[in-house]
């Protein structure tokens, strides 16, 4: 006797034949995802600093990786948590953070600090040392702020200039912080830059910060920082306010049929 073939058996075969390629595709996707993940790699590590008692120290740490690494700070092997003297400020893009210590005290704050960047793939760390000196211990070449930034109000789209002059031996480098984070003068199409050879009232200004086409996000608290081989000194902070441009008044007068505005 002939047994008729079952049509359902024939329909099942394509599924069985497609199953191995589907598994290979899923396996390939998983391998690709695994390959795309990368362990943390530092973009910027903190530098050793020597500060003055009563002053400020800021350590900067940035890292890249996939997933984006999480950054934590340790002091003498213990994790730093936000408190009155030690504050951690995160970068807006999540790439890193700043450990700010203020006011500096000796010997309380003198220590080895560690930045640890970690994600699900790996972990890396970098250490730095903070030294705090009293005013009577400062070497002759320690930086001095001769002119710090002042409160400034500027109209939107106008240019704002925050002044800073410092001296020391050797001549200190000037950098800027806004709201406790470093000011980026390289990734803004030249809109924010430091002026290298200006003069104000006979005082040489080598580190003034110029902000062209000011916008509301430029508002904040600015500090200039002078650093040389002997140490680091911060200026007093100063606020920059950006206001909307005032519109000229509109005057109208009415004639018999037509109204005119000036």
C-alpha positions in Angstrom: 0.0 0.0 0.0 1.2 3.5 -0.9 1.3 6.0 1.9 0.6 9.6 0.8 3.2 12.1 1.7 2.4 14.6 4.5 2.5 18.2 3.2 3.3 19.5 6.7 6.6 17.7 6.8 7.7 19.5 3.6 6.8 22.9 5.0 8.9 22.3 8.1 12.1 21.7 6.1 12.8 25.4 5.0 12.7 26.4 8.7 15.2 23.7 9.6 17.4 24.7 6.7 17.3 28.5 7.7 18.0 27.8 11.4 21.8 27.4 11.2 22.3 30.7 9.2 20.1 32.5 11.8 22.2 31.2 14.6 25.4 32.2 12.8 24.0 35.7 12.4 23.1 36.0 16.1 26.5 34.7 17.0 28.2 37.2 14.7 26.2 40.1 16.2 27.1 39.1 19.7 30.8 38.9 18.8 30.6 42.3 17.1 29.1 43.8 20.3 31.8 42.2 22.4 34.5 43.5 20.1 33.0 47.1 20.2 33.4 47.3 23.9 36.7 48.8 25.0 38.3 49.2 28.5 38.8 52.7 29.9 41.6 54.8 28.6 42.7 58.1 30.1 42.3 61.3 28.0 43.7 63.4 30.9 45.2 62.5 34.2 45.7 64.7 37.3 49.0 66.5 37.8 50.9 66.9 41.1 50.1 70.2 42.6 51.6 72.5 45.3 49.1 74.9 46.7 49.0 77.6 49.4 47.2 77.2 52.7 43.7 78.7 52.4 43.8 78.4 48.6 42.4 76.0 46.1 43.5 72.8 44.3 41.7 71.1 41.4 42.5 67.7 40.0 41.2 66.9 36.5 40.6 63.4 35.2 39.0 62.3 31.9 38.6 58.9 30.3 37.1 57.2 27.3 35.8 53.7 26.7 32.7 51.7 25.8 30.6 51.7 27.9 31.5 55.2 29.1 33.7 54.7 32.2 32.7 55.9 35.6 35.2 57.9 37.5 35.7 57.9 41.2 38.3 59.6 43.4 40.2 58.1 46.3 42.3 59.7 49.1 44.7 57.6 51.0 42.9 54.5 49.6 39.4 55.6 50.7 36.7 57.0 48.3 36.2 60.7 48.4 32.6 61.8 49.0 31.3 65.3 48.6 31.8 67.3 51.8 32.6 70.8 52.9 36.2 70.7 51.8 36.2 68.2 49.0 33.8 68.4 46.0 33.6 66.3 42.9 32.2 68.1 39.8 31.2 66.0 36.8 31.8 67.1 33.2 28.5 67.7 31.3 29.4 65.0 28.7 30.2 62.4 31.3 33.8 62.1 30.2 35.3 62.9 33.6 35.3 65.0 36.7 37.2 67.5 38.8 38.2 67.0 42.4 38.2 70.4 44.0 39.7 71.0 47.5 39.0 74.3 49.2 40.2 75.8 51.5 43.5 74.0 51.5 44.9 73.0 55.0 48.1 71.4 56.0 48.6 68.7 56.9 44.9 67.7 56.5 44.8 67.8 52.7 48.4 66.7 51.9 48.0 63.2 50.5 48.1 60.9 47.5 44.9 61.1 45.5 43.8 58.5 43.0 41.5 58.8 39.9 39.9 55.4 39.1 38.1 54.9 35.7 36.1 51.7 35.3 33.5 50.1 33.1 32.2 46.5 32.5 35.3 45.7 30.5 38.1 46.9 32.7 39.6 49.5 35.1 42.6 51.9 35.1 43.9 54.4 37.7 46.2 57.3 38.0 47.7 58.9 41.2 48.7 62.4 42.0 50.2 64.2 45.0 49.0 67.4 46.7 51.4 69.5 48.7 50.2 72.5 50.8 52.5 75.3 51.9 52.0 78.1 54.4 52.6 81.6 53.1 55.8 81.9 55.1 57.0 78.6 53.3 56.4 79.8 49.7 59.5 79.9 47.5 60.4 83.4 46.0 59.1 82.3 42.5 55.7 81.1 43.7 52.9 82.6 41.5 51.1 85.8 42.5 47.8 87.0 41.0 48.5 90.7 40.2 45.1 91.3 38.6 42.1 89.0 38.9 38.8 88.9 37.0 36.1 91.4 38.0 32.3 91.2 37.9 31.2 91.9 34.4 27.8 92.3 32.6 27.7 92.0 28.9 24.9 92.1 26.3 24.2 88.9 24.4 26.2 88.6 21.1 28.8 91.1 22.5 32.4 90.3 23.4 33.3 89.8 27.0 36.9 89.9 28.3 37.8 88.6 31.7 41.2 90.0 32.8 44.0 88.2 34.6 47.6 89.1 35.2 50.1 87.0 37.3 53.8 87.0 38.1 56.3 84.5 39.3 59.6 82.9 38.4 59.4 81.3 35.9 56.5 83.2 34.4 53.4 81.3 35.3 51.0 79.7 32.8 47.4 81.0 33.0 44.4 78.7 32.7 40.7 79.4 33.5 37.9 77.6 35.3 34.2 78.3 34.9 31.9 77.0 37.6 34.8 74.8 38.9 35.4 73.1 35.5 38.3 73.9 33.1 37.4 76.3 30.3 38.0 74.7 26.9 39.7 77.2 24.5 40.4 74.8 21.7 37.0 73.2 20.7 34.8 76.2 20.1 35.9 77.5 16.6 37.9 80.3 18.2 35.0 81.9 20.0 36.6 81.5 23.4 40.3 82.2 23.5 43.1 83.5 25.7 44.8 86.7 24.8 48.6 86.5 25.0 49.9 90.1 24.7 47.5 92.7 26.1 48.1 95.6 28.5 45.7 97.2 31.0 46.8 100.4 32.8 50.4 99.5 32.2 50.0 96.0 33.6 50.9 93.2 31.0 48.0 90.9 30.5 49.1 87.5 29.1 46.2 85.4 30.1 42.9 87.4 29.6 40.0 85.3 28.5 38.0 86.6 25.6 34.5 85.3 24.8 33.1 86.5 21.5 29.4 86.4 20.6 28.4 85.9 24.3 25.4 83.8 25.0 23.6 82.9 28.2 25.4 79.6 28.7 28.6 81.7 29.0 27.3 83.0 32.3 29.0 81.7 35.4 31.7 82.1 38.0 35.2 82.5 36.5 38.6 82.0 38.1 42.1 82.4 36.6 44.8 80.0 37.7 48.5 80.8 37.6 50.9 77.8 37.6 54.7 77.4 37.4 57.3 74.9 38.7 56.9 76.3 42.3 53.1 75.9 42.6 49.6 77.0 41.8 47.6 80.0 42.9 43.9 80.8 42.1 42.4 84.2 41.7 39.2 85.2 43.6 36.2 84.2 41.5 34.2 86.7 39.5 30.8 86.4 37.9 30.0 87.0 34.2 26.4 87.9 33.4 25.0 87.8 29.9 21.8 89.9 29.3 19.4 90.1 26.4 20.1 93.1 24.1 17.9 96.0 24.8 15.5 97.0 22.0 15.2 100.7 21.1 11.8 102.2 22.1 9.1 102.2 19.5 7.3 105.5 19.0 4.1 105.6 17.0 1.9 108.5 15.9 -1.4 108.3 14.1 -2.4 110.4 11.1 -5.9 110.4 9.7 -5.7 107.1 7.8 -2.2 105.6 8.4 -0.2 104.9 11.6 3.5 105.4 11.5 6.1 104.0 13.9 9.7 105.2 14.4 
